[in-house]
Amino acid sequence: VVVRVGRERMEGPPDLLQRLASTAVTPGDGIEMLCFFLGHRSTFRVPELESLAKIFGHKLTFDPATHALESPFLRVRLPSEAAAHDISSRSVLIKGFYEVWGEGKDYDDLMLSLEKYPRSKMEDTLKPDATYKFEIDAFGRHYPKEQQQAIMNRFKHLPLRGRVKLNNPDVVLCIIEDIGEHKTVDDPPRRVFLARQIALGERRMIEKLSLKSRNYLGTTSMSSEWSLIMANMGLARPDVLVFDPFVGTGSLLIPPAYYGAKTMGADIDIMVLQGRKKPTTKKGYRGMSVVSNFEQYGVKSSLVDLLACDQACYPWRIRNEFFDAIICDPPYGVRAGGKKIGKKEKKPKEVPDVQESDPKKRRIDDETPTPAVQPPQTGIPSEKHIPQCVNYEVAEMLDDLMRFAARYLDVGGRIVYWLPTTDLYEDADLPRHPCLQVVSNSEHKMTKRLRRRLVTMEKTIRWDHAAHDSYHIVSTNHMNINVGDYYLRRGEFEGKQRKKAREEKAQAASKGEAPPPDVDEEEEEDTA
C-alpha cells in the first residue's frame, strides 16, 4: 500500500490505512478557527480549501449550512495550528486563519463576549516578553488612521503586558468587521471579531508568477491566479505527474512544477511549442519557448517533455493508468478554436464554358503536355510534412477529454478543466463518465452572457475495456457548449431585434403614436 501523509510518501502493509484512520480528527475534534476568505471568487473558495487540506493530509470539518457565498467568513476545525500554516502556505483565496477571542453584532456585544473568554489564555499569549500589534481589517470598508486609532483604544482593558512592535511581532491581534459589499459609510457592521492571527494566505505567488514578467506568452495564456487555483484543485504536489493536453505556452504547468510536481504537455501546434527564434523587444532573451518559461522560474527539471500530437488521436500506447492529474483549458472558439488532424474537403473548380468559335479562348485539353512520372508513394511522411487540420468541435473535444481522463488517470487522480457555458447553463450540460466523479463545479462570469466553469472530477474506478471502450458522454446542449457560435448568433439575432425596434419607433413617430420601449442599453453595449 502506498499512501501520502502531508508531504511524506509512505509505503507499508495494508493495515497502515487503518492506523492512519485511527488518528483522523472526527467532527468536533481539533481547534476551531475563523477562516477569512478574499471577497471575490466566492464559488472557488471552499473547493480550494478542501483540496489543500487533502494535499497535506489534514482533517477539515465545517458546517456547510453556516457558509454563505456573500460572506467571506467560515468557521472550520483543523487538527492544529500547523495545519492552518500548511494550507495557508499555498492558498491564494484565503486571507488568513484566526483564533476568535470574542464576537458580537456590535462593539458593545463584542466587549461582553470578551469577558467570557478565559483571561488566563490571554495572559499566556500576551506575555511580558512578547511583542504585539493591532490590525483592523474590515470587509467592505476602509478606515483612515484616525478612526483606526479610535477603534484600537476600545481594547485598552486587555492584559497588554508586552511592547508594541509593528514589524514581525510575536502576536497580531486583529479587529475584523463584517460590513458587506456595496454598503454606505453609515451602515453598521453585521458582525465584529477580535481574533489572534494564526496564518496568512500566500497571495505573493500571484505576483511572483505573474504574466507581466513571463518571457513567452500567447493569446490564451492563463493568468497566474487561475493557474495556481487549478494546481491546488488538481492536488499538485511533489512526485506526482501532471499533464496538460492543450499546453500552449505552458502557463498551467508552471505552478504544479513550482510545487514539485513532474509535468508533461502536448499541443497540436508545433510552432507554439518551439517558440520564437528571432529577437524580441525584451533585451537579452532569444529563442523564447515553453522551455524558457520553466527556466525562468528555475523549474526546468520538473518538465518531463513536450509532445506535438493530436488530442483527438493521442499517441499513447501504454495500457497503464499513470497520470496523477490532468489540468487543461480546452479551446472553445472565442479567442482560439480547437483543431485536429484531418483532410479538408476540396471544392471542385468550376470551368466556364468557352465557345469553340473563339480561337483565343478555345479549350486546349488535347494539347496539354503529359505530366512527368511521379515517384511511388511510400506512405511515410517526410520530416517537413505538416498535416492538414480541421475544426475540432467542442462537444467532440469534451468527449475525447473525458475518455482520455478515464483511461489514463490513476485512481484518485483528478482532471481540472474549464467548461465553456452561457447564461442558460444547466447541470445536465456537464459532461460525465462512469469512472469520474464530480468534486466541484465553480462558475466564473466573463461577460453578461458568457460563462466558464472550473470543473474538477476525480477518478474513482479503474478503466474497464469491455464496459468503457464504447462509452461516450451524454449529448450536451449544442448551443450551450459551442459558446463561440452561440455568442455570435445571439449577437446577430439581437442586432436584428434592435434594427426592427428602431424601424417600429420611426413608424410610430411618423404616425404620432407612443414609441415602443427601447432595447436594454446594457445588453446592447455588451453584445457590441
N, C-alpha and C positions, 0 to 999 in steps of 0.2 A: 504494500500500500504506500502510495506517495501522497503526502498532504503538505499544505503550507500553513504555517502559523506565523502571522505577521509577515516579515520578510524572509523568514527562515524556511528552507525546503527540507522536510523531514521524511525519512523512509523507515518503515518498520513493519511489524506484523499487523494482521487485520484488527486486532483488539486495540490498536493505537487510537483509532477513531473513537472508541468507547471511552478511553481515558481522557481524550480531549473534550468529549461531550460532557464528561462529569465535571469539568471545570468551567463550563459555559455559564454565563450570567442569565438567570431566569428573570422574567418581568418582576420589577420591584426591587431587584438587587442593584448593586452598583451605586454610582454617585449621580445625583440629579443635577443637571446643568441647564443653563439657558443658552440655546443656540441662536445667535443673531445673524440672519442671512442678509445679503445685499437686497436692495429694494427692487431690482429688476430680475429677469429670468425666473419668474415665480414658479413655473411648472418644471423647471430643471433642478431646483434646489434640493428637494428631498431625494430624488433619484441619485444625484451625485453624492449626497451624504451617505446613503445606504451602500453605494458601490465602494466608497472609500473605506467604510467600516469592514466590508467584506475583503478588500485588498489586504488590510492589516490584521484580519482575523479577530476583530473586536466585536463583542455582542452589543448591538444597538437596539434599544427599546424606546418607544414613544407611543403616545395615544394619537392615532390619526384623526380622531374627532376634534382634537384641540388645534389642529393645523388649518389655517385659512390662507388662501393664496394672497389676499390683500394685506396680510400681516407677515412681517419678516421674522417673527419670534416663534420658537418651538422649544418646548421643554423635553429634554431627552435624558436617558440614563446610559452611562458608559462605565466600564469596569474601573477606570482610574483616570486621573488627570493626564497620565502619559498617553492614554488612548486618544484624548482630545488633542494633544500635541501632534500625534501621528496623523490624524485626519486633517487637522488644520495645515499641516506641512505641505499638502497637495491640493487643498480645496481653493477654487477661485470664486466660489459663490458664497462662502461663509466669511462673515466679518470677524467672528470670534466666538469662543465659548466662555461662559461666565458662571461663577457661583453666586447665586442670588442670596443676599442678606436680608433684603426687605422689598416688599412690593405693595403698591396701593393705587387706587384710582386717582389720587392727587397727593400732594406732598404731606398734608396732614395725616392722611391714611398711611402713607409710607413711614412716617415717624412712629406711628402706633405699631406698625409691623416690625420695625427695627427693635422695639422694646422686647419683642418675643424671641428675637434671635439671641442665642447664648452669648453673653458678654465675654465669657472665657475664651470662646473661639476667636472673637475679635482681638483680644489681647494676645493670643498666641500668634496671630497673623501680624499684628502691628506691634512688634517687639521694639524695645527702646533702641536697639542697634540696627533696626531695619529702616530702609528708606521707602518713601511712598510718594504718590501724587494722585490728584483727582483729574478725571476727564469727563466731559459732558458730550454725550452722543444722542442726538435726537433724530428719530426717523420722521422726516417731513419738515424739518425746521433747522435753521442755523442761528445761533445766538451770538451777538457781539461779546467782546471780552468783558464789558461792564456787567452784562446780565449773567454771564458765566460765573463771575466772581460772587455775585449776589446769591446765586443758587448754591455755590460751594459753601458759603457761610452758614447755610442752614444745618450743616453737619459738623459744627464745632463741638458738639457734645460727645462725639465718638472718641474712644480712647486712642487718640493720635499721639503716641509717645515717641515715635521716631522723628526723623528730619525729612524735609521735602527735598526731592531730587527729580528734576524734570527729565533727565536723560537716563534711560535704563534703570529705573528704580526697582526695588525688590517687590513692591506691591503697587498695583494700579487699581484704584477704586473708581468705578465708572457709574455715573449718574445717567441712566438711559430713559428717554422719554419716547413713548409710542404715540405719535400725534396722527400719523396717516398722511396720505398723499392728497394734494390739492386742497389743503386747509388754509384758512386765513390766519393772520397773526394773532387774532383774539381767540381762536379756538383752543380750548384747554386740551391737554394730553389725555388720551384714553387710559394709559397706564404709565406708572413711573416705577423704575427699579433702582436699587442701589446694589451693585454686584462687584465682586472681585474678578478681575480679568485672569483667565486661565491660559488661553492661547489665542493667537490671531491667525487669520487666513493668509494664504500665500498669493496675494494679488500681484506681487512683484514679478511673478513669472510671466504675466501678460506682457509687460514692458520688455522683459528680457528676451522673449521670443517674438517680439513684435515684427510685423511685416514691413514696418518702416525701415528697419535696418537689415532686412533679408537680402541676400545677394541676388537670388534668382527667383523671379516671380512670374506668374501667369495671370490670365484674366479671371480664373476661378480659384486662385489660391485662398485657402480658408484662413480666417483671422486666428490669431494666437489664442484668444479666449475660447472660441468654439473648439479649436483643436485640443486644448487642454481638457475641456469638458468631455469631449469624445474619448480621449485617452483614459480619463477616470472611469467613464461608463464602460469602456472595454476591459477594465481591470488590468491595465498595462502595469507591469512590474518586472523586476529582474528575472532573466532566464525564461521568458515566455516569447513566443513567436507571433508577431503581429503582421498582418498582410493587408495591403490596400490594392484592390484590383483596378482602381482608376486613380493611380498615384499622381499624375500630372507633375507638378513641381515638388511634390513630397511634403507639402505643408502639414498633412495629417499624421505623418510618420515622425516628425521632429519631436513632439512631446513624448510619445512612447519610447523613442530612442534615448531621450534625455533621462527618463526614469529607469533606464537599464534594460529595456526590452530589446530583443532582436527583431529587426524589421525587414520586410520584403515588399516590393512594389511592382506593379505591372501597368502598362498602358499600351494602347494600340498605336499611338503616335510616337514613333521612334525619334522624331525631331525634337519633341519635348523632353524626352529622356536624355538625349545627347546635349541639349542646351545650346547656348550661344557661343560661337567660337571667335567672333570679332570683338574688338574693344568696345566698351560701352561708356556711358557718361561717368560712371564711377571709376575713379582713378585707382589703378593697382589691381583690378580684377579682370582677368581674361579667362576665357573658356568657362563661363558660368554654366552650371548644370545642377541637377538634383544632388549629385555627389558633393558639389561645392557648398550646398546648404548644410549638409551634415558636417563637413569640415569646419564651417564657420562656428558651429556650436560645440566642436570637439567630440562628436559622437559618430564619427565615420566608422569606428569599429563595430557599432551596433547595426550598420546597414549590411545585410547579408548579400543582397543582389537586387538588380532591377531587370525586369523582363519586358521585352516588346512582344506582346501577344494579344490575341482577341479573346475577350471575356466570354463571347458567345460560343467560342470553340477553344476552350483553355487547353494548354498543353500538358497538364498534369496526368501522369500515367501511374502514379503510386496509388495503392489501394488503402493505405493507412490514413487515419484522421490525425493530422499533425499540426494544424493551426490552432493557436490558443485564442486568437481574436482576429476579427475582420472589421476594419474601420474604413469607411469609404463615403464619398459624396458623389453618387451617380449623376452623370449629366442628364438634365431633364429639359433641355431645349430653350432656356431663357437666355443664359449667357453663352452656353456651348451645348451643342446637340450631340447625342450619342452616335457612334459609328461602329460598324462591324464589317468584317471582310465579306465581300460579295461582289457579284458581277452586275454592273448596271445594264439595263436593257437599252440597246441602241435603237433609235427610231430609224426606219429606212428612209433614205433620202429620196425625195420626190423629184423625178427627172421630168422637166417640162417637155411637152410635145413640140417638136420643131418640124415645120413643113419642109418636105424634101425639095420643094421648088426653089428654096433659098440656098444657093451653093455655099454661102459663108457660114450658115448655121446648120448645115445638114449633119446627120449622125456620121460618125467615123468609127463605129464599133468594129467594123471589119478591118480597119486599118490600124487598130490598137496593137502595139507590139506584144509579143508573148512575154510574160514576166519571167525573171530569172528563177532557176530552180532553188527553192528554199531548203536549208539543211533540215534533216529529220528532227522532230521534237522528241526530247528525251524524257520530258515530264518533270525534270528537276529545274526549278527556277534559278536564275543567275543570282550572284551575290548582290547585285544592284537592283534586283527586282523589288518593286513596291506594289503590293496587291491593291486592287481597287477596293473602295469602301462604300457602303450604302448606309442609309439611315437605320439606326437601332431604336426601335420603338420602346417607350418607357415600360409599357406592360410586359413586353418580351424581356427587357433587361431585368426587371424585378423578378420575373420567373426564373431566369438563369441565375440571378444572385441568390435567391432562396435555395435553389437546388445545390449551388456550389457550397453555400454555408452548411447546409445539412449534410453534404457529402464529406467535406474536408475539415470542418471544425471538430475539435476534440470535445468529448462530453464535458460539460461545464464551461466550454468556451462561449464567447459572445460575438455577435455581429451587431455593429452600431452603424447605422446609415441614415441618410436624410431621405425622407419620403416627400416628394412634391405633391401638394394638395391645393385646394382652393377653399373659399369660404363655405362651400357646400359639402365639406368633408363629413363622412360618416364612418363609424367603426367598421362597417362592412367593407370599406375600401382598403383596409390594411391587409397586405399580403401575409399569408400564414402557411406554415408547413408542419406536418406531424412531428418532426424532430425538433422544432424550435418553439420555445415558449416566450411570450412577450413579457419583458421585465418592466419596461417603461415606455411611454409614448407622450412626448412633450412637444407642444406646439410653439412655433416661432412665427409671429406675424411679420411678414416682409412688407406688404402693402395692404391696402384696404381689402383686397380680394385674394391676393396671392399669399399662400402659406407654405411652410415646410415643417415637417415633424421629425424630430430626432427619435428614431425607433431603436430600442435595444432589445435584442432577443437572445436567449440562452439555449444552448443545445442540451436537451435532457435525455434523449435516447440515441442509440447508435444507428447509423445508416444501414438499412436492410435493402439489398439489391432487389430482392423479389417483390418487396412491398412499395419501394420508393422510386424505382427506376422510371416508372411510367406516371409518377405523380407530378402534377403541375398545380400552381397556385390557382385559387379560385379567381375567375374572371372579375376584375375590378371595374369600377365606373370609368369608362374610356375617357370621357370629357374631364373627369376629376383628376385622373392620373397624368394625362398629356397636357400639363398646365401651359406649355408654350402655345399649342393650338387653341386651347380653351381661352387663354387670356386674350390672344389676338382676335379670335372670333367674337368674344364678348365685347371687346372694344369696338369692333366693326359694327356689331349689332346696335350698341348704344349710340354710336355715331349716326346711324340711320334714324334712330329714335329722336335724337336731338334735331336732325335736319327736318324730320316730319313735324316736330313740335314748333320749330321756327316758322314753317310754312303755315301751320294752323294759326299761329299767333298773328302772322301777317294778314291772313284771310279774315280773322276776327276783327283786327284793327280797321280793315277796309270796310267792313260791314257795321262798324260801330258797336260791336259786341265786346263782352268782357273777355280778356285773353285767357287761355288755359294756363294752369300752373307751370312754372319753369322747371327744367331738369335740375336736379340737385347739383349745386356748384361743386361740392366736394367730390362727387362721383365724376363729374366732367373733368376736373383737374387731375384726378387720379388715373382716369383712363388715358388721358393725353400723355 
